[in-house]
């Protein structure tokens, strides 16, 4: 039990099969209290399925998982009472006002009546919606809807928060404000697992990052350590004018090169252990072969490179379109 107290979320050999298809395959994962863990992977990697098991919404096919010390299989109701969940669809009712949405979700989460007004006021303040209690949610900008959805998800003050692509489709400034709120919650001891395809956010804002592919955990570490794990510490981004078909092979033969990614439109991303030496050799080879260079820059290795290294795919081409969260029926509505 002590391990469960130290770790807010623990998975051991967690698996989920749908017929012959294995969506999550023997996942081992431990998330500390107050930790912000990023969860990234291609489409179909098993991220949403894993989160739904952690939420007690799907029963594992094998293995086990605990959230706040409760087993997700045998104590799913207790799990749901101790978590908040937010999907990219925000799970709000557009034809209800801000206050009506908050009161409705407060009722679902069994917020005590004596605490309801204080919790709702906090959520509206957090979302920057003071004075807009009676505004229809459908009229709000995306960033406000996003922060309101977060407010609804934490009305009952859960110790663990699961966020499934919460910043998808939201403008950069709204994403920044949202992450400020996430770190405030983590500072208060809330444990957060967040899936995202914004690698810059994951790099700067997550304590650790778990990369999953084909249902398996393929890498888990801090952003800095993950970047150090990739062969080559420099990236050359170079665009050629009318590159010949054999160019990728020529680039791989340059000194220091560990991998070459063809990004289309004549653009190549070259990982190297020695940016200076490789750049010089690249330019000289291009001049000799009379291949025009349109642009060239040298950068440090990024999480995009880490993702490609471990999955063989580029995350920006794998943006997740998660299924919408199933909304609970409003009072008076037929199920």
Secondary structure as the mmCIF struct_conf table of DSSP 4:
data_model
#
loop_
_struct_conf.conf_type_id
_struct_conf.id
_struct_conf.beg_label_comp_id
_struct_conf.beg_label_asym_id
_struct_conf.beg_label_seq_id
_struct_conf.end_label_comp_id
_struct_conf.end_label_asym_id
_struct_conf.end_label_seq_id
HELX_RH_AL_P HELX_RH_AL_P1 UNK A 2 UNK A 6
STRN STRN1 UNK A 7 UNK A 18
TURN_TY1_P TURN_TY1_P1 UNK A 19 UNK A 20
STRN STRN2 UNK A 21 UNK A 32
TURN_TY1_P TURN_TY1_P2 UNK A 33 UNK A 34
STRN STRN3 UNK A 36 UNK A 41
TURN_TY1_P TURN_TY1_P3 UNK A 43 UNK A 44
BEND BEND1 UNK A 45 UNK A 46
HELX_RH_AL_P HELX_RH_AL_P2 UNK A 47 UNK A 54
TURN_TY1_P TURN_TY1_P4 UNK A 55 UNK A 56
BEND BEND2 UNK A 57 UNK A 58
BEND BEND3 UNK A 61 UNK A 61
STRN STRN4 UNK A 62 UNK A 67
TURN_TY1_P TURN_TY1_P5 UNK A 68 UNK A 69
STRN STRN5 UNK A 70 UNK A 71
TURN_TY1_P TURN_TY1_P6 UNK A 72 UNK A 74
HELX_RH_AL_P HELX_RH_AL_P3 UNK A 76 UNK A 81
TURN_TY1_P TURN_TY1_P7 UNK A 82 UNK A 82
STRN STRN6 UNK A 83 UNK A 87
TURN_TY1_P TURN_TY1_P8 UNK A 88 UNK A 91
TURN_TY1_P TURN_TY1_P9 UNK A 94 UNK A 95
BEND BEND4 UNK A 96 UNK A 96
STRN STRN7 UNK A 97 UNK A 97
HELX_RH_AL_P HELX_RH_AL_P4 UNK A 98 UNK A 108
TURN_TY1_P TURN_TY1_P10 UNK A 109 UNK A 110
HELX_RH_AL_P HELX_RH_AL_P5 UNK A 113 UNK A 127
TURN_TY1_P TURN_TY1_P11 UNK A 128 UNK A 128
TURN_TY1_P TURN_TY1_P12 UNK A 130 UNK A 131
TURN_TY1_P TURN_TY1_P13 UNK A 133 UNK A 134
BEND BEND5 UNK A 135 UNK A 135
STRN STRN8 UNK A 136 UNK A 136
HELX_RH_3T_P HELX_RH_3T_P1 UNK A 137 UNK A 139
BEND BEND6 UNK A 140 UNK A 140
HELX_RH_AL_P HELX_RH_AL_P6 UNK A 142 UNK A 153
TURN_TY1_P TURN_TY1_P14 UNK A 154 UNK A 156
BEND BEND7 UNK A 159 UNK A 159
STRN STRN9 UNK A 160 UNK A 164
BEND BEND8 UNK A 165 UNK A 165
TURN_TY1_P TURN_TY1_P15 UNK A 166 UNK A 169
HELX_RH_AL_P HELX_RH_AL_P7 UNK A 172 UNK A 187
TURN_TY1_P TURN_TY1_P16 UNK A 188 UNK A 189
STRN STRN10 UNK A 191 UNK A 195
BEND BEND9 UNK A 197 UNK A 197
HELX_RH_AL_P HELX_RH_AL_P8 UNK A 199 UNK A 205
BEND BEND10 UNK A 207 UNK A 207
STRN STRN11 UNK A 208 UNK A 213
TURN_TY1_P TURN_TY1_P17 UNK A 214 UNK A 215
STRN STRN12 UNK A 216 UNK A 221
HELX_RH_AL_P HELX_RH_AL_P9 UNK A 223 UNK A 228
TURN_TY1_P TURN_TY1_P18 UNK A 229 UNK A 229
BEND BEND11 UNK A 230 UNK A 231
BEND BEND12 UNK A 233 UNK A 233
STRN STRN13 UNK A 234 UNK A 241
BEND BEND13 UNK A 242 UNK A 242
TURN_TY1_P TURN_TY1_P19 UNK A 245 UNK A 246
HELX_RH_AL_P HELX_RH_AL_P10 UNK A 247 UNK A 252
TURN_TY1_P TURN_TY1_P20 UNK A 253 UNK A 253
BEND BEND14 UNK A 254 UNK A 254
TURN_TY1_P TURN_TY1_P21 UNK A 255 UNK A 256
STRN STRN14 UNK A 257 UNK A 264
TURN_TY1_P TURN_TY1_P22 UNK A 265 UNK A 266
STRN STRN15 UNK A 267 UNK A 272
BEND BEND15 UNK A 273 UNK A 273
HELX_RH_AL_P HELX_RH_AL_P11 UNK A 275 UNK A 288
TURN_TY1_P TURN_TY1_P23 UNK A 289 UNK A 290
STRN STRN16 UNK A 292 UNK A 300
HELX_RH_AL_P HELX_RH_AL_P12 UNK A 303 UNK A 311
BEND BEND16 UNK A 312 UNK A 313
HELX_RH_3T_P HELX_RH_3T_P2 UNK A 315 UNK A 317
BEND BEND17 UNK A 318 UNK A 318
HELX_LH_PP_P HELX_LH_PP_P1 UNK A 322 UNK A 325
HELX_LH_PP_P HELX_LH_PP_P2 UNK A 327 UNK A 330
TURN_TY1_P TURN_TY1_P24 UNK A 331 UNK A 332
#
